């Protein structure tokens, strides 16, 4: 079973310019109960879907913070972090920052796709 959440923010029509960085998609994979999770994902420039190398992605829950940097194809990963609710932040020079909340429940593998837009 694959659960998909698609979040579209700030778009009333397809022709309207995207003005906000956002989580595009988050999927739960391999539905096995566990207390540790793996979060993998990609980060890209919208609306052209260009991978972002060296973007900073951060997860915070309480007083714990986990950081990752995207590779040259925009991929990043967080391995063996406790399940739970997190604030996710993503940033890249020249783009609007992303700050949102995500719930990494009791399933062990997640995939997230993040889109940032250029700061005008």
Residue, then its C-alpha position, 0 to 999 in steps of 0.5 A: x500500500x502506498x499513501x500519497x499526499x500532494x500539497x499545492x499552495x498558492x496556485x489558483x490556475x496553471x498559468x499563475x506564477x508560483x510564489x511559494x516554496x512547497x512540499x510537492x509530494x510525500x510518500x510512505x513506503x514499506x509499511x512496517x511499524x518501527x520507532x526509527x524512520x528513513x526519509x529520502x527525497x529530492x529538491x528542485x527549482x519550480x516551476x521547471x523541476x531543475x534539481x538543486x545541488x547543495x541545498x540545505x534541508x533540516x528536520x527539527x523535533x523538540x530540541x533535536x535537529x537533523x541536517x542534510x545537504x542535497x547532492x548534485x542531482x538534488x537528492x538528500x537523505x535522513x537515515x535512522x531518525x526517530x519517528x514523530x512530528x517534525x518541522x522541515x526547513x529547506x533553503x538555497x541561495x536565491x530562493x524562498x525558504x520552505x518551512x512546514x510541518x510533517x508527520x513521520x509516523x510509525x512506518x519506516x520509509x518516506x520519500x518527499x519531493x520539495x520545490x523551491x521558487x526563486x526569490x524575486 
